[in-house]
Amino acid sequence: MDTAAHRDWQDRIGQASGGITAASRPDLEAPSGLRAVPGAGHVTLTWNPVPGAIGYLVHRDGAPAGQPDVDVPAVPSCRFVDTGHGAAAYSVAAVSAMDHMGPLSEEIRSAPLPSSGGSVSVHVDARRVTRELPRPWAYMVGSEHLSYLLNTGESGGRPIGAELTEALRVMRDELGVETVRAHAILCDDLGVYQEVDGRAVYDFSGVDEVYDKVTGLGLRPIVELGYMPRDLAADPSRTVFGYQAIVSPPKDFEAWGDLVRALVEHLVDRYGIRELVDHWAFEVWNEPNLAVFWSGTPEEYFLLYDVTAAAVKNVHPDLRVGGPASAANGWIEELLAHVEESGAALDFLSTHTYGNAPLDWRPALARHGRDVPVWWTEWGPTPTHFHGVGDGPFGAAFVLHGMKSAAGRIAALAHWVASDHFEELGRPPRLFHGGFGLLTVGNLRKPRFHALALAARLGDAELAATLDGDMAGVEVWAARHDDGRIGVLVWNGTLNHVQAGGAPELARTISLTIDGLDGEHNVTHHRIDRDHSNVEAAWQSMGGGDWPVDEQWDKLRAANTLDELAPPAIVNGTAALVFDLPMPGVSYIEMTP
């Protein structure tokens, strides 16, 4: 993909938006008890937790053990599975902020076992409920700028606005998503702000049209307050994306505050204060720590935050406002320290990460004496536009790994984005182009959509589940419905993009036992892998190419199914199943009384 917007993005994406005075960071100890367990195709590292750490950075042969397309290589838990590498020396350090790492642990050497394949025992106790099942995917999803809902054009011969609207409906109906977060509600294509004879003129009719569509779907907006209207920008020449969103600070911060207050007052008048207090929230800007999104200084962003938060709270003190909506965990400590000094409201903490499970910012909040929700308002398999790693089954295992990691400690983990109807750096050049969407143009379900749909099928009573054997990237999540149905998700993945197409040495034989079943149960087994529930593979089997035509769309829709691995069966009492699980691969076993 070679567009002017794409080239500009590549030139600027790595640039910070100015130097920032780092907030104080706690000193952390080196992790103790580092252990390395070799297995077929992998080395699994574990260590003891360090108080105050938000995550841990594993080093392999003296360098961070991340992948090139992962923006934050640190992991949130005391376990790391290294795949696709030979013998190495490992050490690990605790992390308290993105620019502060403690000392490295003692070094330990290990190497994967040469054998291929392995076996894993999975045990689920249907009588033991551990907690109410957390659903971090269900609070929020990301979307392209919402004025795209009004677009009457086409991509790949498909109607943009109508299909994006339908994609958001699917998020609500099939994944249980409650809110949608998107860029650019204040951009000039919706005409919210103009200056006429030196006076500000507001027009929120375009915003109304967009938000009426969103609320009509049963969703609520998380209002990302940005970008800057042209007539209010200090430097309107500073833009991002193909739709030329202005990333400049305001020329007049008081006028910006007046605009925010007027918008919020208008939304309250239109939708009701109780509705906004209970279901909406306001996020201040997007990724201001990157120069590509904020041409001002860090100090100007923190002033923008204070002015915005005051304007929102001026309308009603119970309305929620937060930030910094930063890229790659940046500016979290700095915002926490800033609002302590300025007194500005902070009702939620938001940041972004890609290619890894999100870190755990609760220790930082505790250090600052705050107890607010943490929202990851952008998250996904890759930060890179047009990167194909998320279109196949690798993305399915990835999203389940991230959601299980986030469950119970994060209020929202918002997949970026719902649909491949997306034009930040140019519209989709072909059906499978490495888009960020859970759904393709044409609203075909990608494997990672199927994975989240299976997670959404889990009941509300999480069940005790354990693993034993040569686990590598195998994980399990089980839950029970009130009507007695039991769902067991088992998946096999890796964070190593090089192995996204598969790694035979990481395939596993799964022996699943489910105890505590009362009476006979019907058993169904659904699968996501290279050959199942994989519409990209179906397209390639049809010859591939850029876009389907005519009856090819019908054939793809017919092939776009959540596939059963085997015919249904019946068990009584204890269930015992044995099946092969490739990497990447997902199995969903459902027991119905």
PyMOL commands that set and color helices and strands:
alter all, ss='L'
color gray80, all
select helices_A, chain A and resi 4-12+146-150+160-175+188-190+205-216+230-232+253-271+273-279+298-315+327-329+332-342+362-367+388-390+393-406+447-457+497-499+504-506+535-541+551-559
alter helices_A, ss='H'
color red, helices_A
select strands_A, chain A and resi 35-39+42-46+55-60+63-64+79-83+88-97+100-101+108-110+119-132+140-143+154-155+158-159+179-182+193-196+199-202+220-225+239-240+245-246+281-284+321-326+348-354+374-380+412-415+461-469+474-480+486-492+508-515+520-528+564-572+575-581+585-592
alter strands_A, ss='S'
color yellow, strands_A
deselect
rebuild
show_as cartoon
